Amino acid sequence: MPALSKFRLFLAFIATGLLLGCRPGDLLREQVYQGGALGTSYAIKLYAPGTMDLQPGIDSVFRVINQSLSTYLPDSDISRINRGDTTVAVDAQFREVFEASGLIYRRTGGYFDPTVGVLVDAWGFGPGPALEMDSLRADSLLQYVGFDKVRLTPDHRVVKQRHGIRLDFNAIAKGYAIDRLAAMIEKQGIRDYLVEVGGELRARGGNLDKGQDWRVGIDDPQVEQGRAIKRIIVLADQSMASSGNYRKFRIDSLTGQKYVHTVDPHTGFTRNANILAATVLAPTCMVADGYATAFMAMDLEASRQLLSESPELEGYLIYLDGEGETREFMTPGFEALLR
């Protein structure tokens, strides 16, 4: 699926310089790391000994993921594969994202599909040229769409059924980057942190400054100018991802018609689904990211059914009912985290 418009989560990054004890002989200090990566911004708040510097590790994580998965770097593995280079043996990062994408693709009935990029470009939402779209053009492009048309060989090479098939993991890569950052942070023995990349996040432990669990806000999807918080939840030892159609769209200069950037991989057309926004909690941010993306293309009932059948997921959907009224659906586990 295409990378969707992500909620900007309001994170309480308040630097107080408070010293707190952890292990004998250690003093924990609040540390905040911020910057740009993967075409977006990141912010990390954690508590670690004052002498510890995690910036080199953070930069290394982003560098490795970019080299493997960035469609904007011409010499990345995925860019070379998209150009038809069959000699690329993909790394462990690529394989992990590929395998997770396959699972989400199957469980969502194909609504999460990393090969949908040719359609995203055609509708004017990707890096490639936009096309004049009609039923004939959509049908012709669908031959290059379908994650079941791509496979990994035992020697870690990508085989595509058609040369023109193009992979794009942008809808899951930010979540995966958070998982890798969290693993790097935990390897240093850090137990309290909040990692955010492009609006997706993972939390562990708590906010030691305030002596409470991490609390994050979810945007109201019907506030188009500026931002307003719709809900606040407590997040501890979980990952969270949100997607929405409300801020990313294209208006045809001739007809004035509005096209949202969710593209249905089954029909080849954009769709104005009744789900305005989706938030998913999962054990990993990569998984949360993938399902939040898929729910924006799926029907409401199908999304609710999948959530009910997936104990590892918690979800929150904001949608329009048949009368055009805004409604909410949340799983019991999600509701229990509201503040």
C-alpha positions, 0 to 999 in steps of 0.5 A, a space after each residue: 500500500 502507499 504511504 498514508 498520511 500519518 497522524 502527528 502525535 502530540 508527545 510530551 518531550 519535556 526536558 527537566 534535567 531530573 536525575 533519577 536512580 536506576 542501578 547502584 552507581 548509575 544516574 539516569 538523565 533524560 535524553 532527547 534525540 531529534 532529526 530528520 530521516 526516511 523523508 520525515 522527522 523523528 524524536 526519541 526520549 529516553 532515560 540513560 546514564 549521562 555519559 551515554 551517546 546513542 546518536 551514532 547508533 540511531 544514525 546507523 539504524 537509519 542508514 542501514 534501512 535506507 540502503 535496504 528499503 528506500 525507494 528514493 535512493 537510486 543505489 538502494 537494494 529495493 531501487 536496484 530490484 525495481 529496475 530489474 537487477 536480479 543479482 541483488 541478494 537482500 539483507 536481513 532487514 529486507 527479508 524481515 519486512 518482506 515476510 511481514 508484508 506477505 503475512 499482512 497481505 494475506 490476512 487483509 485479503 490483499 488490501 495491504 499490498 507493497 506492489 501498488 506503487 504503479 497505481 499510486 504514481 498513476 494517480 499522482 501520489 507517488 514520485 513517478 509521473 501522474 497519468 490520465 486514469 480511466 478503467 482501461 488504464 487501471 486494468 492495464 496497470 493491475 497486471 503489475 499489482 499483487 504481492 503474490 506475484 513476487 517471491 524470495 528465493 532461498 539465496 535471498 533474491 527477489 523474483 517477479 512474475 513481471 518485469 514492471 512490478 515495483 516494490 514499495 515498503 514505505 507504508 511499513 518501513 517507518 514502523 520497522 525503523 522504530 522496531 530497530 531503534 527500540 532494539 538498539 536502545 534496549 541492547 544498551 540496557 535502557 528500560 524507559 523510552 518513547 520512540 517516534 518516527 513520522 507519527 508512528 511510535 513505540 513506548 516502553 516503561 514510563 515517563 520518569 519525569 512525571 512518574 507515570 506511563 507514557 501518554 500520547 494524543 491521537 488527532 481529530 481527523 475532521 480538523 483540517 487546519 491545525 490539529 486537535 486531539 481526539 483521544 489520549 491513551 496510555 502506552 506502555 510496552 506497545 507500538 502504535 501506528 495511525 493512518 488517515 485520508 483527511 490531509 492528503 488528496 489531489 484535486 483535478 485541475 480541470 474537473 475539480 474532483 477530489 481524489 484521496 490517496 488510498 488506492 484500492 489494489 483490487 480495482 486500481 481506483 482511489 476510493 473514498 472509504 467511510 473510515 476516516 482514520 485508523 489507529 492500531 496497537 501491536 507488539 511491533 510497530 511494523 505490524 501496527 503500521 501495516 494494519 493501520 494502512 490496510 484498514 484505510 482501504 478496507 470496508 468498516 465491517 471487514 476491518 472490525 472483523 479482522 480486529 476481533 479475530 486478532 488478539 494481538 491487535 487493538 484498534 480504534 476506527 473513526 468513520 462516517 455512518 450511513 447518515 454521514 455522522 461521525 462514529 467511533 469503534 474501538 476494541 475493548 483493549 484499546 478502550 481500557 487505555 483511554 485517559 
